[in-house]
C-alpha cells in the first residue's frame, strides 16, 4: 500500500459521507447550485483559489505550487438525471424524479478527495486546475465552459477526465488512444403529406407510408454507404402520426439519435441522411423537413496523453490494474469539447461487477444504479499520482 493510498483511505469515511450527501440531493443540468456551493466551500477551505460562474454553476479550483510552468486540468461532472430512484438506500435521492444514476456524485467526491490530499501535501510544482463541470447529461456543459473561456482563463497543457464503468472490477483502469466514445446528434424529421379518408387512399399523399420507407432507407446508410470497418448508429426513437384507424394524417414526425466514432463518418451520415429522407418522401408525394442538431463530437484521446495516463496506472498497479482489450463505445460524453481545445485523455475506472447496490454492477442510467464507494479511494489516489507526476519538478 502506498503512502498516498494509505492517507486517502484514512480520509475515505469523510468522502464517502460527502458522496452520499451529494447523492441524496441530486440536481439536474445547470441547476447544480447546492452541489456547486459544497464544492466551492471545500476547495476554498483547503486553500484553492475558487472561481465560479462558468456555465452558470461550474466551479474551478486553482492551486499553484512552486515555480513549475506546467499546467494540468482534471475534470469531474456534477449533474444528475431525471429518473425516479428505486434503490431504497438510506442516502437515496430526496428529490422526487431526480437521481444520480450515472455516478457523477462519485466523480465529484473522487476529485474532492484528491484535491484535499494535493492541497495538504503540495508535492508538485506547477498549476493544478480542478474543473467541476455542470450539465454533462444535457446542454453540453463542457462546451459552454469552453465557449465562455475556460482554457483562456485557466490554461492547461493537458486535461484528463474519468468515468466509472459498471461490470469492470473496482481498482482497474481502462485507456484507449484515438476515438474512444461516439459523437451524439439528434435529428427531428417532419414528413408532410395530404391527409384524407382511410378508405380512399388514392386521394391522399400518405406520410405514414413515406415514413415507413424512410425508416427502411435509413438502415442502408450504415450497411451500404459506410466502410464496414467504420462505426455508426442510427436509431429511430420516436414516430408520431395519426389518431384513428380510418384517417390518413397530414403529418408524421420522427426523432432520431445518430452516433459515429469519427468526424468524417459523422459528416457522411449527416449528408446521406438528409438526402435519403427528402428523396424517399418526394418519391411518395410528400415533402420532408430535416432539423439536424449537431450534439457532442466524438471523444478522441490524444495518444501521448493517453500513454502518459496509462503509464501512471501501470507503474502503480501493474498489468493487473488495467482493463484489457479496451474498445470504443457508442456512448457519448461532452468531455469531447475539452479534448478539442486541449490535448488530453478520457478513461474508465471500474465500478464493480456484483448485482447488489454496494457492488457496482447495475448499469448506468438505471433507477437501481449506485456508485460503488469502494472505487473512491483507488480513483482519488490515481488522480494524485497523475497530478504529482505531470507536475513534477523539471
C-alpha positions in Angstrom: 0.0 0.0 0.0 1.5 3.3 -1.0 1.6 6.3 1.4 -0.9 8.1 -0.9 -3.5 5.4 -0.8 -3.0 4.9 3.0 -3.6 8.6 3.6 -6.6 8.7 1.3 -8.0 5.6 3.0 -7.7 7.5 6.3 -9.9 10.2 4.8 -12.3 7.9 2.9 -15.0 8.0 5.5 -15.3 11.7 5.0 -15.5 11.5 1.3 -17.9 8.6 1.3 -20.2 10.7 3.5 -19.7 13.6 1.1 -20.7 11.4 -1.8 -23.8 10.2 0.0 -24.7 13.8 0.8 -24.5 14.7 -2.9 -26.4 11.6 -3.9 -29.2 12.4 -1.6 -29.5 16.0 -3.0 -29.2 15.5 -6.8 -29.6 18.4 -9.1 -30.4 18.5 -12.9 -28.2 20.1 -15.5 -27.4 23.8 -15.0 -29.3 23.6 -11.6 -26.4 22.3 -9.6 -26.4 25.2 -7.1 -26.2 23.2 -3.9 -23.5 20.9 -5.2 -21.6 23.8 -6.6 -21.7 25.6 -3.3 -20.5 22.5 -1.5 -17.6 22.0 -3.9 -16.6 25.7 -3.7 -16.7 25.7 0.1 -14.5 22.6 0.4 -11.9 23.9 -2.2 -11.8 27.3 -0.5 -11.2 25.7 2.9 -8.3 23.7 1.6 -6.6 26.7 0.1 -7.6 26.7 -3.5 -8.4 29.8 -5.4 -12.0 29.3 -6.3 -13.6 30.6 -9.5 -17.3 30.4 -10.2 -19.8 31.3 -12.9 -18.7 29.4 -16.0 -21.6 27.5 -17.4 -23.7 29.1 -14.6 -22.9 26.6 -11.9 -19.4 25.5 -12.8 -16.5 25.7 -10.3 -12.8 25.8 -11.0 -10.3 25.4 -8.1 -6.7 26.5 -8.9 -3.7 25.7 -6.8 -0.2 26.9 -7.8 2.8 25.4 -6.1 6.5 26.2 -6.7 8.0 27.6 -9.8 6.9 24.9 -12.3 5.4 26.2 -15.6 3.3 23.2 -16.4 -0.5 23.4 -16.1 -2.8 20.5 -15.5 -6.6 20.2 -15.8 -8.6 17.5 -14.0 -12.4 17.4 -14.6 -15.4 15.9 -12.8 -19.1 16.3 -13.7 -21.7 17.2 -11.2 -25.3 16.8 -12.6 -27.9 14.2 -12.1 -30.7 12.6 -14.3 -34.5 12.9 -14.4 -35.0 9.4 -13.1 -37.0 8.1 -10.1 -34.6 6.2 -7.8 -35.5 2.7 -6.8 -32.5 1.7 -4.7 -34.1 2.1 -1.2 -30.7 3.1 0.1 -30.5 5.2 3.3 -29.0 8.0 1.3 -31.3 7.7 -1.7 -32.5 10.8 -3.5 -34.6 13.2 -1.5 -35.8 14.9 -4.7 -38.6 13.1 -6.5 -37.8 12.2 -10.0 -34.2 13.2 -9.9 -31.2 10.8 -9.1 -27.5 10.3 -9.6 -27.9 7.4 -11.9 -24.6 7.9 -13.7 -22.2 8.3 -10.8 -21.4 12.0 -11.1 -21.7 12.1 -7.3 -18.9 9.7 -7.2 -16.8 11.5 -9.8 -17.2 14.8 -7.8 -16.2 13.0 -4.5 -13.2 11.4 -6.1 -11.8 14.7 -7.3 -12.5 16.4 -4.0 -10.6 13.6 -2.2 -7.6 14.1 -4.4 -8.0 17.9 -4.1 -7.7 17.7 -0.3 -4.6 15.4 -0.4 -2.9 17.5 -3.0 -3.5 20.7 -1.0 -2.2 19.2 2.2 1.0 17.7 0.7 1.8 20.1 -2.2 4.3 17.6 -3.6 4.2 19.2 -7.1 5.4 22.2 -8.9 3.1 24.0 -11.3 -0.5 24.9 -11.6 -3.4 22.5 -10.9 -6.8 23.4 -12.3 -9.7 21.3 -10.9 -12.7 21.6 -13.1 -16.1 20.8 -11.7 -18.4 20.8 -14.7 -22.2 21.1 -14.8 -24.7 19.8 -17.4 -22.9 16.8 -18.8 -26.2 14.9 -19.2 -27.9 17.8 -21.0 -26.9 21.1 -22.6 -23.2 20.1 -23.2 -21.9 21.9 -20.1 -18.3 21.3 -21.3 -18.9 23.2 -24.5 -20.5 26.1 -22.5 -17.4 26.3 -20.2 -15.0 26.2 -23.2 -17.0 28.8 -25.1 -17.1 31.0 -22.0 -13.3 31.0 -21.9 -12.4 28.0 -19.6 -8.9 27.4 -21.1 -8.3 31.1 -21.7 -8.8 31.9 -18.1 -7.3 28.6 -16.8 -4.7 27.4 -19.4 -3.9 23.7 -19.3 -1.2 21.8 -21.1 -3.3 18.7 -20.8 -6.7 17.8 -19.4 -8.0 14.5 -18.1 -11.4 13.1 -17.1 -12.7 9.8 -15.9 -16.0 7.8 -15.8 -17.0 4.8 -13.7 -18.0 1.7 -15.6 -20.2 -1.0 -14.1 -19.2 -4.5 -15.0 -15.5 -3.8 -14.6 -13.7 -4.7 -11.3 -13.0 -2.0 -8.8 -9.4 -0.8 -8.9 -8.9 -1.3 -12.6 -8.5 1.5 -15.2 -9.1 1.4 -18.9 -7.3 3.6 -21.5 -7.7 3.8 -25.3 -5.9 6.3 -27.6 -7.8 7.8 -30.5 -11.6 7.5 -30.9 -13.0 6.3 -27.6 -16.6 7.4 -27.5 -19.1 8.3 -30.2 -20.5 11.7 -31.3 -24.1 12.1 -30.5 -26.5 14.1 -32.7 -30.3 14.4 -32.6 -32.4 14.6 -35.7 -36.0 15.9 -36.0 -37.9 14.9 -39.2 -41.3 16.1 -40.2 -42.9 14.4 -43.2 -45.7 16.5 -44.7 -48.4 14.7 -46.8 -52.0 15.2 -47.7 -54.4 13.5 -45.3 -57.8 12.0 -46.0 -60.2 9.1 -45.6 -58.5 5.7 -45.0 -60.9 4.1 -47.5 -59.8 6.5 -50.3 -56.1 6.4 -50.1 -55.7 7.3 -53.7 -56.8 10.8 -53.0 -54.1 11.3 -50.3 -50.3 11.5 -50.1 -49.8 9.2 -47.1 -47.0 10.4 -44.8 -47.1 7.2 -42.8 -46.2 5.1 -45.8 -43.5 7.7 -46.6 -42.2 7.4 -43.0 -42.1 3.6 -43.3 -39.9 3.9 -46.5 -37.7 6.4 -44.7 -37.2 4.0 -41.8 -36.0 1.3 -44.1 -33.9 3.5 -46.3 -32.0 4.9 -43.3 -30.8 1.4 -42.5 -28.8 1.4 -45.7 -26.6 4.3 -44.7 -24.5 2.1 -42.3 -24.8 -1.1 -44.3 -24.2 0.3 -47.8 -22.7 3.8 -47.6 -20.0 3.3 -45.0 -16.8 1.5 -44.9 -17.5 -1.8 -42.9 -14.6 -1.0 -40.6 -16.2 2.3 -39.5 -18.8 2.6 -36.8 -22.1 4.5 -36.7 -25.5 4.1 -35.2 -28.8 5.5 -36.5 -31.7 4.8 -34.0 -35.2 6.0 -34.5 -36.6 6.6 -31.1 -39.9 8.3 -31.8 -42.6 8.2 -34.6 -45.8 10.1 -34.2 -48.6 10.3 -36.7 -52.3 9.7 -36.9 -55.1 9.5 -34.4 -57.6 6.8 -35.6 -57.5 3.8 -38.0 -59.6 5.3 -40.8 -57.9 8.7 -41.2 -54.7 9.2 -43.1 -52.9 12.1 -41.3 -51.3 15.1 -42.8 -48.0 14.9 -40.9 -45.7 12.3 -39.4 -42.9 13.3 -37.0 -39.8 11.3 -36.2 -36.9 11.8 -33.8 -33.5 10.0 -34.3 -30.3 9.5 -32.5 -27.2 9.5 -34.7 -23.7 8.4 -33.4 -20.3 7.9 -35.0 -16.7 7.4 -33.9 -15.0 9.6 -36.5 -15.9 13.2 -37.6 -15.7 12.1 -41.3 -18.3 9.4 -40.6 -20.5 11.8 -38.7 -20.5 14.2 -41.7 -21.2 11.3 -44.2 -24.2 10.2 -42.1 -25.5 13.8 -41.9 -25.3 14.4 -45.6 -26.7 11.0 -46.7 -29.5 11.0 -44.1 -30.9 14.4 -45.3 -30.7 13.2 -48.9 -32.4 9.9 -48.3 -35.2 11.4 -46.2 -36.0 14.1 -48.7 -35.9 11.8 -51.8 -37.9 9.0 -50.1 -40.6 11.5 -49.1 -40.7 13.1 -52.5 -41.0 9.7 -54.3 -44.2 9.1 -52.4 -45.8 12.5 -53.0 -44.7 14.1 -49.7 -42.2 16.7 -48.5 -39.8 16.4 -45.6 -38.1 18.8 -43.3 -35.0 17.7 -41.5 -33.7 19.5 -38.5 -30.3 18.0 -37.8 -29.0 19.1 -34.4 -25.3 18.6 -34.0 -24.5 17.4 -30.5 -21.4 16.2 -28.9 -18.5 15.3 -31.1 -16.6 12.0 -30.7 -14.2 11.7 -27.7 -10.8 11.5 -29.3 -8.0 10.8 -26.9 -4.6 12.3 -27.6 -2.1 9.4 -28.0 0.6 10.9 -25.9 -1.7 12.0 -23.1 -3.3 8.5 -23.1 0.0 6.8 -22.9 1.0 9.0 -20.0 -2.2 8.3 -18.1 -1.9 4.6 -18.8 1.7 4.5 -17.6 0.8 6.2 -14.3 -1.7 3.4 -13.7 0.7 0.7 -14.8 3.6 1.9 -12.7 1.3 1.9 -9.6 -0.8 -1.2 -10.1 1.0 -3.2 -12.9 -0.8 -5.1 -15.6 -3.4 -6.3 -13.2 -4.6 -2.7 -12.7 -5.5 -2.3 -16.3 -8.7 -3.3 -18.1 -7.6 -5.4 -21.0 -8.8 -5.1 -24.6 -10.5 -1.7 -24.3 -12.7 -0.9 -27.2 -14.6 2.2 -28.3 -18.2 2.6 -27.2 -21.2 4.3 -28.9 -21.9 6.1 -25.7 -21.3 9.9 -25.8 -19.6 12.3 -23.4 -19.3 16.1 -23.7 -15.7 16.0 -22.4 -15.0 15.8 -26.2 -15.3 19.6 -26.3 -12.5 20.0 -23.8 -10.4 17.5 -25.8 -10.9 19.6 -29.0 -9.4 22.5 -27.1 -6.6 20.9 -25.2 -4.8 17.5 -25.6 -5.9 15.0 -23.0 -7.4 11.7 -22.2 -10.8 10.4 -21.0 -10.6 7.0 -19.3 -12.5 4.4 -17.4 -12.4 3.3 -13.7 -14.1 0.0 -12.7 -17.3 0.4 -10.6 -17.6 -3.3 -9.7 -19.2 -6.5 -11.1 -21.7 -7.6 -8.4 -25.5 -7.2 -8.6 -26.0 -5.6 -5.2 -26.2 -1.8 -4.8 -22.9 -1.7 -3.0 -21.0 -3.9 -5.5 -21.4 -1.6 -8.5 -22.7 -3.9 -11.3 -26.0 -2.2 -12.1 -25.8 -0.4 -15.4 -25.7 3.4 -15.8 -28.9 5.4 -16.3 -30.8 2.8 -14.3 -33.2 3.5 -11.4 -31.3 0.9 -9.4 -27.8 2.2 -10.0 -25.4 3.4 -7.3 -21.8 4.5 -7.5 -19.5 2.0 -5.7 -17.9 3.6 -2.7 -15.1 1.1 -2.9 -13.9 2.7 -6.1 -13.4 6.1 -4.4 -10.1 5.7 -2.7 -8.4 4.0 -5.6 -9.6 6.6 -8.1 -8.7 9.5 -5.9 -5.2 8.0 -5.4 -4.8 7.7 -9.1 -5.7 11.4 -9.6 -3.0 12.3 -7.0 -0.4 10.1 -8.7 -1.2 11.5 -12.2 -1.0 15.1 -10.9 2.2 14.7 -9.0 3.9 13.1 -12.0 2.6 15.6 -14.5 3.6 18.5 -12.3 6.9 17.0 -11.1 9.9 19.3 -10.7 11.7 19.7 -14.0 
